Amino acid sequence: MSYRILQEDLEFIVSSKLDWDLFSDSTVLISGANGFLPAYMVETLLYLNSKYRKNIKVLALVRNAEKAFEKFKHHKDRSDLEFLVQDVCTPIRSELTKIDYIIHAASQASPKYYGKDPIGTINANTIGTTNLLALAKEKSVKGFLFFSSGEVYGQVKDDQIPTKETDYGYLDPTNIRSCYGESKRMGENICISWFHQYGVPVKIIRPFHTYGPGMDLADGRVFADFVADIVGDKNIIMKSDGSDTRAFCYLADATAGFFSVLLNGKNGEAYNIGSDTETSISNLANILVNIFPEKKRKVVRKEIIKSDEYVRSTIRRGCPDISKIKLIGWIPKYNVNDGFKRTILSYYEKTQRD
């Protein structure tokens, strides 16, 4: 990860008009902490300690210690970051004396896993969610944030785009790819049930197509493929007609949104987090090759190769209605050009540093 880009992003995130003092002297447990999205939340909390002396303890629950230590190797000597190495689907250590906030982001979010490990995808969103909610109840946490997904909406009608939090379309439970969307739906209902029955202060976020520094360029999603092509100094390979549209949100924007919901959102409710501007896959490819015109890259169309592991989405359009989260003060700032330029530069700088 590029430290220059990271530092600029962290400055941007903490400049959000949020009451960061709510985290002072608190303990925050983050599951899946070395994942693409939650890692920026870890970085933000540690940054608050370094610059503003908030005295936050971050408990990073991770399944793969080696990957986590590599991800956060620049924090290896810090006492305010502690790793809990275990699968979220096994009961969480109850001897932890104090937990004020829980952020549940442990989940397989890449399409390459849906065909290869659908059970693992389902379990983290259901069993893992239940385990963390039980811990939240035991510790009487101040806030519980569940990472859901825009995929819970399924195939919505055109008149439901942009999609509000109350709009839902069809999800085929006999399609293996639904292991993700269906289990996220169930995870949300588990959260709401614990809120209703036990008063656990849950809040739900539904991120849409988030990109940025630190994302896995081999995770199978089209925007990651495109960035990998540019970083690898290759032509962009298009494996479709490019007419599908998505609303792409830069990671720093999204992270500010995550914290906005955790601190300012209403308990028992869900919030879309993403850009409200649609971009076609074809247009995105053209934007990326033109960010660095001196490289003289181009877009090349290629025949689709079917895979038993990578299960493609049938969704043609995807764009959230973000009116609800705007009411609590969050608006994305980065457009596609600026966000993807920062993303690509972060990988160039990482290569130079390594």
Protein Blocks (a to p, Z undefined) as FASTA:
>chain_A
ZZklmmmmmmmmmmpccdfklmgopacddehklgmklmmmmmmmmmmmmmnonopacddd
dfblmlmmmmmmmmmmpckbccddddfkbccdfkbmbdfbdcdfbdcfbfklmmmmmmlm
mmmmmmmmmmmmmmmmmnopabdcddddfklnmpadfklcccdfkbccdddfkbmklmmm
mmmmmmmmmmmmmmmmnopacdddddehiadehiafknopaklmmmmmmmnopacddfbe
hlaccddddfklmmmmmmmmmmmmcehiacddddfbdcdfklmmmmmmmmmmmnopacdd
ddddddfklccdfbfbdcddfklmmmnopacfbdfklmmmmmmmmmmmmmmmZZ
